[in-house]
Amino acid sequence: MEHQKSSSSGALALAALGVVFGDIGTSPLYALKESLVHAGFDPGGNVQEQVYGPISLMFWSLTLIASFKYLMILCHATNQGEGGMFAILSLLRSKKEAFGPKVVGGFVLVTLFGAALLYGDGMITPAISVLSAVEGVTVLNPDLGHLVLPIATAILLGLFLIQRHGTAKIGVGFGPVMVVWFLCLAVLGLYRFMEFPQIVSALSPTHGFAYLGSHGLHGIVIMGMVMLAITGCEAMYADIGHFGRGPMQKAWFYLAYPALTLNYLGQGALILQNPKLVMEGSILYRMAPEGLLVPLIFLATLATIIASQAMITGVYSITQQAVQLGFLPRLRIVHTNPDVRGQIYMPQINFMLLACCLTLVWTFGSSSRLASAYGFSVAMEMMLTSILFFFVARRVWGWSFWKAILPVSIFVTLELSYVAGSLSKFFEGAWFPLVVAICLWIVMKTWTDGRQVLFQAMQRGRLPVQYLVDEIRKDRIIRVPGAAVFMSASADGLPLSLLHHLKHNKALHQQVILLTVRFEDKPYVPAEERYTVEQECVEFYRVILRYGFSESPNVFDHLLEALGERTKIKKNTVTFYQSREILLTNGKGKMALWRKKLYVFLSRLSRPATGYFELPPRQVCELGIQLEM
């Protein structure tokens, strides 16, 4: 049994290397170089001081943020083992008695902004990762520089086009490739480290403090570049449910963390021997012997594709959670592998990411220029997570104030310096992720508020169930063979679709079911809590199906299962009725006119509930209803 557990943990650790650590694992391609360039590196000055400082800052960022914050503390702040921004929000919502409605509303706004920041990261990560890898051809031959953008474009096009086929088969090779990549980083680092072993003293935090002190306010800019070494940390928290805390810690502490440390030390040793390399392209490629350069470029390209794939999958996952929690319109979700959790494809999101990635590649033109845009969204998301974690530690876990504030203050101090450093490059590209985040935050807030206004408008026209029950018992309504399922957002009253159906057709089916699908503030709902059934009268039922925000609903089968003990229903005789609201913006809803118009536009993009739940299209009937917002 112990051997089986160890084997399973090892397999998960291997998988985690491919999915979780791809982003942070490809940072050596550009992180140290960009830190030195933006710090004003002078090959003719005190090279040792200029190199030791950034390496010290990167090492302690990896130690305090990646190792300590995410893999030793935050990995415990999960909901049913699931991590991420929405999981931490669900933890806070679970303690409603500890917070007032306004405070909980504030948590929602912060979470939505944090989730919106991930989209900016999801657009920039594939662009900068692939560009930095492909730029290796210029190290091979400077005359090949004109091929960098076309090659990067072709790789990104291929990456996004294969998403529709799913990543299950490709994902099998992610772990082994990243093992080879991290071993390569470690070997190259050790190879150069042995040429100048004194570089190990750069790990002392005193070099980092002295470096920042000598640069004054410009140290803020430097911190914005240093944080490039820890991009991808949020993936550690978001993917904790897929791999578990133990396997992720093994993958990090046994391989990824030492490999990254060795490589940065090796890069520093190489620069100390040849300072001019900083101005000549990627330092990582210069570490390899000339005969191994082509294989290294190929391996780096594979690693950046894997890092990009992990980021794309993460955006899909958080979008699905946002949709099911009601923060975004219902978008099309294709389950590419029903046997593997998380294997989904979202065409609209995929197209948006592809368009933005290609625009970034051709607008910025190089990984160095794109580095200025990269980092803000990551740093801000890290800081927001730290702030939310403080409230989890205090109110959910019951930690004392000082026990909670001490680690959080360390994290926030570092992360605030990353944010400030990124903002110092605002006009050089840092504006991009901020604009993306603000736009998506407005979309999510408008959709949330619009749904509330629409719900109130629908409630005004809703009749109690007893009204229809009385009519049925008095035989005033004609019943016809078959079963009708009326989709209802509320578990109270009669849905408008039923009232309109009855008004126009003057009859009801022999079996009537009012169906409400709810997504709870937790990742998964146990099977015994999946549904509740209430019988209003003969062959008239109300069914409530419950799902977690990380689950893929199987509505039709669960509905038949719920009704199986009460009545017999033939699957091919069921008709689903869904209201299709035609929205008018001249109502009394408390929203600005431009937000009402935005909501109407978003509602047109939203899939009907019947389509989102993948109900048989030939068994669905939509009824148009005009509503004033």
Residue pairs with C-beta under 8 A, 6 or more apart in sequence:
9 244
9 246
9 247
9 250
10 247
10 250
12 243
12 244
12 247
13 243
13 247
13 248
13 250
13 251
13 254
14 175
14 176
14 179
14 251
15 171
15 174
15 175
15 243
15 247
16 175
16 239
16 242
16 243
16 247
16 248
16 251
17 25
17 174
17 175
17 178
17 179
17 182
17 251
17 255
17 256
18 171
18 173
18 174
18 175
18 176
18 177
18 178
18 306
18 310
19 171
19 174
19 235
19 239
19 242
19 243
19 310
19 313
20 232
20 235
20 236
20 239
20 243
20 248
20 251
20 310
21 178
21 182
21 232
21 235
21 236
21 251
21 252
21 256
22 174
22 178
22 232
22 303
22 306
22 307
22 308
22 309
22 310
22 311
23 125
23 129
23 231
23 232
23 235
23 307
23 310
23 311
24 66
24 229
24 230
24 231
24 232
24 233
24 235
24 256
24 260
25 178
25 181
25 182
25 185
25 232
25 256
25 259
25 260
25 303
25 307
26 129
26 132
26 133
26 181
26 300
26 303
26 304
26 307
27 228
27 229
27 230
27 231
27 232
27 260
28 185
28 260
28 263
28 264
28 267
28 284
29 129
29 132
29 133
29 282
29 284
29 300
29 304
29 367
30 128
30 132
30 228
30 282
30 367
30 368
30 371
31 58
31 225
31 226
31 228
31 229
31 264
32 54
32 55
32 58
32 229
32 264
32 267
32 268
32 283
33 278
33 282
33 283
33 368
34 225
34 228
34 368
34 371
35 54
35 57
35 58
35 222
35 225
35 226
35 228
35 229
36 50
36 51
36 54
36 271
36 278
37 278
37 279
37 368
38 221
38 222
38 224
38 225
39 50
39 53
39 54
39 215
39 218
39 221
39 222
39 225
40 218
41 50
41 275
41 278
41 279
42 50
43 275
43 276
43 278
43 279
44 275
47 271
47 272
47 275
48 272
49 207
49 210
49 211
49 214
50 211
51 199
51 202
51 268
51 271
51 272
52 199
52 201
52 202
52 207
52 211
52 268
53 207
53 208
53 210
53 211
53 212
53 214
53 222
54 211
54 222
54 225
54 226
55 199
55 202
55 203
55 207
55 264
55 265
55 267
55 268
56 202
56 203
56 204
56 205
56 206
56 207
56 208
56 211
57 208
57 211
57 212
57 222
57 223
57 226
58 226
58 229
58 230
58 264
59 202
59 203
59 261
59 264
60 205
60 208
61 226
61 227
61 229
61 230
61 414
62 229
62 230
62 257
62 260
62 261
64 410
64 411
64 414
65 230
65 233
65 382
65 411
65 414
65 415
66 230
66 233
66 236
66 252
66 257
67 252
67 253
67 257
68 407
69 233
69 386
69 407
69 411
70 233
70 236
70 237
71 236
71 245
71 248
71 249
71 252
71 253
72 249
73 389
73 407
74 83
74 237
74 385
74 389
75 83
75 236
75 237
75 240
75 245
75 248
75 249
76 245
77 83
77 87
77 88
77 91
77 389
77 392
77 393
78 87
78 240
78 241
79 87
79 88
79 90
79 91
79 94
79 522
79 523
80 241
80 522
80 523
80 524
80 548
81 240
81 241
81 244
81 523
82 240
82 241
82 523
82 524
82 550
83 237
83 238
83 239
83 240
83 241
84 234
84 237
84 238
84 317
84 318
84 321
85 111
85 114
85 115
85 118
85 238
85 318
85 381
85 384
85 385
85 388
86 111
86 115
86 318
86 321
86 322
86 325
86 549
87 241
87 523
88 111
88 385
88 388
88 389
88 392
89 107
89 108
89 111
89 388
89 521
90 521
90 522
90 523
90 549
91 392
91 396
92 99
92 104
92 107
92 388
92 391
92 392
92 395
92 396
93 104
93 107
93 521
94 396
94 521
94 522
95 395
95 396
96 104
98 395
98 396
99 107
99 391
99 395
107 388
107 391
108 448
109 445
110 384
110 387
110 388
111 384
111 388
112 327
112 441
112 444
112 445
112 448
113 384
113 437
113 441
114 380
114 381
114 384
114 385
114 388
115 318
115 322
115 327
115 440
115 444
116 436
116 437
116 438
116 439
116 440
116 441
116 444
117 377
117 378
117 380
117 381
117 384
117 433
117 437
118 234
118 314
118 315
118 318
118 377
118 381
119 315
119 436
119 437
119 440
120 376
120 377
120 432
120 433
120 434
120 436
120 437
121 231
121 234
121 311
121 377
121 378
121 381
121 433
122 311
122 312
122 314
122 315
122 353
123 353
123 356
123 357
123 360
123 433
123 436
124 360
124 370
124 373
124 374
124 377
124 432
124 433
125 231
125 232
125 307
125 308
125 311
125 374
126 156
126 159
126 304
126 307
126 308
126 311
126 312
126 353
126 357
127 152
127 156
127 357
127 360
127 361
127 364
127 370
128 367
128 370
128 371
128 374
129 304
129 307
129 308
130 152
130 155
130 156
130 159
130 301
130 304
130 305
130 308
130 361
131 148
131 152
131 361
131 366
131 367
131 370
132 282
132 300
132 304
132 367
133 297
133 300
133 301
133 303
133 304
134 148
134 151
134 152
134 155
134 301
135 148
135 281
135 282
135 366
135 367
136 282
136 285
136 293
136 296
136 297
136 300
136 301
137 144
137 145
137 147
137 148
137 151
137 297
138 144
138 145
138 148
138 281
139 280
139 281
139 282
139 285
139 286
139 293
139 297
140 293
140 294
140 297
148 366
149 361
149 362
149 365
152 361
153 358
153 361
153 362
155 301
155 305
156 308
156 354
156 357
156 358
156 361
157 354
157 358
159 305
159 308
159 309
159 312
160 312
160 350
160 353
160 354
160 357
162 170
163 312
163 345
163 350
164 334
164 336
164 345
164 347
164 350
165 336
166 336
166 337
166 343
166 345
167 309
167 313
167 336
167 343
168 336
168 337
168 340
168 343
170 309
171 309
174 306
174 309
174 310
177 299
177 302
177 303
177 306
178 303
178 306
179 255
180 299
181 299
181 300
181 302
181 303
182 255
182 256
182 259
182 260
183 255
183 259
184 296
184 299
185 259
185 260
185 262
185 263
186 255
186 258
186 259
186 262
186 263
188 263
188 266
188 284
188 287
188 288
189 259
189 261
189 262
189 263
189 264
189 265
189 266
189 267
189 287
190 262
190 266
191 266
191 287
192 265
192 266
192 267
192 269
192 270
192 287
193 199
193 200
193 262
193 265
193 266
193 269
195 269
195 270
195 273
196 269
196 272
196 273
197 269
199 265
199 266
199 268
199 269
199 272
200 265
201 207
202 265
202 268
203 261
203 265
211 219
211 222
212 219
212 222
212 223
213 219
215 222
219 417
220 417
220 420
220 421
220 424
221 421
221 424
221 425
222 421
223 417
223 418
223 420
223 421
224 375
224 376
224 379
224 418
224 420
224 421
224 422
224 423
224 424
224 425
224 430
225 371
225 375
225 421
226 418
226 421
227 375
227 378
227 379
227 418
227 421
227 422
228 371
228 374
228 375
229 260
229 264
230 378
231 374
231 375
231 378
232 307
232 378
233 378
233 382
234 378
234 381
234 382
234 385
235 310
235 311
235 314
236 248
236 252
237 385
238 314
238 317
238 318
239 248
239 314
240 248
241 523
241 550
242 341
242 342
263 284
263 287
266 287
267 283
267 284
267 287
270 277
270 283
270 286
270 287
271 277
271 278
271 283
274 286
277 283
277 286
280 286
284 296
284 300
285 293
285 296
285 297
285 300
288 296
312 350
312 353
313 342
315 349
315 353
316 344
316 345
316 346
316 349
317 342
317 344
317 550
319 328
319 331
319 346
319 349
320 333
320 344
320 346
320 550
321 549
321 550
322 328
322 444
323 329
323 330
323 331
323 333
324 519
324 547
324 549
324 551
325 519
325 521
325 549
326 447
326 448
326 451
326 519
327 444
327 447
327 448
328 443
328 444
328 447
329 447
329 602
329 603
329 605
329 606
329 607
330 606
330 607
330 608
330 609
330 611
330 612
331 346
331 348
331 349
331 605
331 606
331 607
332 346
332 347
332 348
332 607
332 612
333 344
333 345
333 346
333 552
333 612
334 344
334 345
334 346
334 347
335 343
335 344
335 552
336 343
336 344
336 345
337 343
338 552
344 552
348 605
356 436
360 370
360 373
360 432
364 370
364 373
364 429
369 428
369 429
370 429
372 425
372 428
372 429
372 430
373 425
373 428
373 429
373 430
373 431
373 432
373 433
374 429
374 433
375 418
375 421
375 422
375 430
376 419
376 422
376 423
376 430
376 433
376 434
377 433
377 434
377 436
377 437
378 418
379 415
379 418
379 419
379 421
379 422
380 419
380 422
380 437
382 411
382 415
382 418
383 411
383 412
383 415
383 416
383 418
383 419
386 408
386 411
386 412
386 415
387 408
387 412
389 408
390 404
390 405
390 408
393 399
393 403
393 404
393 408
394 401
394 404
422 430
423 430
424 430
426 434
442 598
443 598
443 602
446 591
446 595
446 598
446 599
446 602
447 599
447 602
449 591
449 595
449 599
450 591
450 595
450 596
450 599
450 602
450 603
450 629
453 587
453 589
453 590
453 591
453 599
453 629
454 581
454 583
454 589
454 627
454 629
455 489
455 490
456 589
457 587
457 589
457 627
457 628
457 629
458 489
458 490
458 496
458 627
459 490
459 493
461 496
461 499
462 490
462 492
462 493
462 494
462 495
462 496
463 493
463 494
463 499
464 493
464 494
465 493
465 494
465 514
465 536
465 542
467 494
468 477
468 494
468 498
468 502
468 540
469 536
469 537
469 540
471 477
472 508
472 537
472 538
472 540
473 537
477 502
477 507
477 508
478 506
478 507
478 508
479 507
479 508
479 509
479 510
480 507
480 508
480 509
480 510
481 509
481 510
481 573
482 509
482 510
482 511
482 573
482 574
482 575
483 509
483 510
483 511
483 512
483 513
483 569
483 570
483 573
483 574
483 575
484 501
484 508
484 509
484 511
484 512
484 513
484 574
484 575
484 576
484 577
485 513
485 515
485 559
485 574
485 575
485 576
485 577
486 495
486 497
486 498
486 501
486 512
486 513
486 514
486 515
486 577
487 495
487 497
487 515
487 516
487 517
487 576
487 577
487 578
487 579
487 609
487 610
488 495
488 497
488 514
488 515
488 516
489 495
489 516
490 516
491 516
491 518
491 542
491 544
494 514
495 514
495 579
496 579
496 625
497 577
497 578
497 579
497 623
497 625
498 512
498 514
498 577
500 579
500 623
500 625
501 508
501 577
501 623
502 508
509 575
510 539
511 539
511 540
511 541
511 567
511 569
512 539
512 540
512 541
513 541
513 542
513 543
513 559
513 563
514 541
514 542
514 543
515 543
515 545
515 555
515 559
516 542
516 543
516 544
516 545
517 544
517 545
517 547
517 553
517 555
517 609
517 613
518 544
518 545
518 546
518 547
519 546
519 547
519 548
519 549
520 546
520 547
520 548
520 549
521 549
522 548
522 549
523 548
523 549
523 550
523 551
524 548
524 550
524 551
525 546
525 547
525 548
525 551
529 546
530 545
530 546
530 547
530 558
530 562
531 543
531 544
531 545
531 546
531 558
531 559
531 561
531 562
532 543
532 544
533 541
533 542
533 543
533 562
533 563
533 565
533 566
534 541
534 542
534 543
535 541
535 566
536 542
539 567
541 563
541 566
541 567
543 559
543 562
543 563
545 553
545 555
545 558
545 559
545 562
547 553
553 613
555 613
555 614
555 615
556 571
556 574
556 613
556 614
556 615
556 616
560 569
560 571
563 569
572 619
574 619
575 619
575 620
575 621
576 610
576 615
576 619
576 620
576 621
577 621
577 622
577 623
578 608
578 609
578 610
578 620
578 621
578 622
578 623
579 622
579 623
579 624
579 625
580 608
580 622
580 623
580 624
580 625
581 603
581 625
581 626
581 627
582 624
582 625
582 626
582 627
583 599
583 600
583 603
583 627
583 628
583 629
584 626
584 627
584 628
584 629
585 593
585 596
585 597
585 600
585 629
586 628
587 627
587 628
587 629
588 628
589 596
589 628
589 629
591 599
591 629
596 629
599 629
600 629
608 620
608 622
610 620
610 622
611 617
611 620
